[in-house]
Amino acid sequence: MIARIWHGCTSKDNAKAYEDLLKEEIFTGIADKNIPGYKGIRLLKREMENDIEYATIMFFETIDAVKKFMGDDYETAYVLPAAQKLLKSYDKKSNHYEVLHELNY
């Protein structure tokens, strides 16, 4: 299993609009593509003094599944223009980790 991790930061004023965009358009759009080997996504949120930081973790069966999703330049993050307008900063690249162990409660 591969975890694709990405971070973005927005103002507190834009946080709700960004969360809505992620949940209602971006995440559903990814799911609707029915990418072979795509196993889901998680959204994490961290409040900071002035901003809100988000992390997304996408799960894929293999790195080849990631490449089917993103193409040969699979490390480059694709951030929709609508999301870019709401974000103050974001990762230009996604990091990929092999999931070695998982414990569910």
VOPAGU-2260 file (C-alpha; in pm, 1 decimal, decimal comma):
REM VOPAGU-2260
SITE   aa  ch    i         X         Y         Z
SITE  MET   A    0       0,0       0,0       0,0
SITE  ILE   A    1     121,9     350,1     -87,0
SITE  ALA   A    2      26,5     668,8      99,4
SITE  ARG   A    3      42,1     991,8    -104,5
SITE  ILE   A    4      73,6    1286,0     136,6
SITE  TRP   A    5      19,1    1653,0      53,9
SITE  HIS   A    6     -14,8    1974,2     261,8
SITE  GLY   A    7    -186,8    2307,3     204,4
SITE  CYS   A    8    -247,1    2611,7     421,6
SITE  THR   A    9    -531,6    2863,2     414,8
SITE  SER   A   10    -660,5    3150,6     621,9
SITE  LYS   A   11    -924,0    3086,6     885,5
SITE  ASP   A   12   -1165,1    3291,0     674,6
SITE  ASN   A   13   -1119,9    3057,9     375,3
SITE  ALA   A   14   -1112,3    2731,2     570,5
SITE  LYS   A   15   -1481,8    2641,4     535,6
SITE  ALA   A   16   -1487,7    2720,2     164,6
SITE  TYR   A   17   -1174,1    2510,3     111,6
SITE  GLU   A   18   -1311,6    2215,0     309,4
SITE  ASP   A   19   -1635,0    2230,3     110,0
SITE  LEU   A   20   -1442,5    2236,7    -218,8
SITE  LEU   A   21   -1240,7    1934,5    -113,2
SITE  LYS   A   22   -1535,2    1727,5       8,7
SITE  GLU   A   23   -1796,3    1825,6    -250,2
SITE  GLU   A   24   -1589,1    1856,2    -568,1
SITE  ILE   A   25   -1232,1    1735,8    -546,3
SITE  PHE   A   26   -1272,1    1415,2    -345,7
SITE  THR   A   27   -1588,1    1309,9    -526,5
SITE  GLY   A   28   -1424,0    1389,5    -860,8
SITE  ILE   A   29   -1132,4    1162,1    -775,3
SITE  ALA   A   30   -1366,5     881,7    -664,8
SITE  ASP   A   31   -1576,1     918,8    -980,6
SITE  LYS   A   32   -1269,4     842,5   -1195,3
SITE  ASN   A   33   -1272,8     482,6   -1066,3
SITE  ILE   A   34    -893,0     464,0   -1071,9
SITE  PRO   A   35    -774,0     103,1   -1044,7
SITE  GLY   A   36    -583,7      62,7    -718,5
SITE  TYR   A   37    -719,1     380,2    -554,3
SITE  LYS   A   38    -820,0     293,2    -197,9
SITE  GLY   A   39    -946,6     623,4     -56,0
SITE  ILE   A   40    -846,2     954,6      96,3
SITE  ARG   A   41    -826,6    1111,4     441,2
SITE  LEU   A   42    -838,3    1481,8     525,4
SITE  LEU   A   43    -651,5    1611,9     829,4
SITE  LYS   A   44    -677,0    1961,0     977,2
SITE  ARG   A   45    -450,7    2153,7    1214,1
SITE  GLU   A   46    -534,1    2494,6    1356,6
SITE  MET   A   47    -237,6    2724,7    1382,1
SITE  GLU   A   48    -218,2    3074,2    1527,8
SITE  ASN   A   49    -343,9    3256,7    1217,7
SITE  ASP   A   50    -403,9    2985,3     960,5
SITE  ILE   A   51    -540,8    2637,2     906,4
SITE  GLU   A   52    -314,9    2365,2     769,3
SITE  TYR   A   53    -459,3    2066,2     587,0
SITE  ALA   A   54    -300,2    1738,3     492,3
SITE  THR   A   55    -446,6    1485,1     256,2
SITE  ILE   A   56    -344,0    1123,5     255,8
SITE  MET   A   57    -447,9     923,5     -47,1
SITE  PHE   A   58    -407,4     547,5     -48,9
SITE  PHE   A   59    -317,3     334,1    -349,5
SITE  GLU   A   60    -242,6     -36,8    -383,6
SITE  THR   A   61      87,6      26,4    -565,4
SITE  ILE   A   62     306,6     305,5    -698,7
SITE  ASP   A   63     189,8     200,5   -1046,8
SITE  ALA   A   64    -165,2     287,4    -939,9
SITE  VAL   A   65     -39,9     633,8    -837,5
SITE  LYS   A   66     119,4     669,5   -1181,2
SITE  LYS   A   67    -208,9     571,7   -1348,6
SITE  PHE   A   68    -373,8     849,9   -1147,6
SITE  MET   A   69    -107,6    1119,5   -1200,1
SITE  GLY   A   70     100,4    1008,5   -1498,6
SITE  ASP   A   71     477,8     974,4   -1522,3
SITE  ASP   A   72     537,0    1296,8   -1326,0
SITE  TYR   A   73     340,9    1146,6   -1038,0
SITE  GLU   A   74     519,2    1339,4    -760,9
SITE  THR   A   75     398,1    1676,7    -888,7
SITE  ALA   A   76      86,3    1789,0    -703,3
SITE  TYR   A   77    -212,0    1897,9    -908,2
SITE  VAL   A   78    -399,2    2177,0    -731,2
SITE  LEU   A   79    -714,4    2299,6    -901,8
SITE  PRO   A   80    -726,4    2674,0    -977,3
SITE  ALA   A   81   -1029,7    2707,9    -746,5
SITE  ALA   A   82    -824,1    2558,1    -462,3
SITE  GLN   A   83    -522,2    2776,0    -542,1
SITE  LYS   A   84    -740,5    3084,8    -492,7
SITE  LEU   A   85    -825,8    2972,6    -139,2
SITE  LEU   A   86    -480,1    2855,9     -32,0
SITE  LYS   A   87    -200,9    3074,1     103,5
SITE  SER   A   88      61,3    2806,1      39,1
SITE  TYR   A   89      75,0    2443,3     -65,3
SITE  ASP   A   90     315,3    2163,7    -151,8
SITE  LYS   A   91     422,8    2159,7    -514,1
SITE  LYS   A   92     510,4    1791,7    -477,9
SITE  SER   A   93     341,2    1505,1    -298,3
SITE  ASN   A   94     540,4    1258,5     -92,9
SITE  HIS   A   95     487,5     885,7    -131,2
SITE  TYR   A   96     537,9     636,8     148,9
SITE  GLU   A   97     509,2     262,3     160,5
SITE  VAL   A   98     261,9     165,6     432,6
SITE  LEU   A   99     442,4     -93,5     642,6
SITE  HIS   A  100     191,5    -148,1     922,1
SITE  GLU   A  101    -163,2     -49,2    1001,2
SITE  LEU   A  102    -359,6    -107,2    1319,3
SITE  ASN   A  103    -729,0     -28,2    1322,7
SITE  TYR   A  104    -917,6      23,5    1646,4
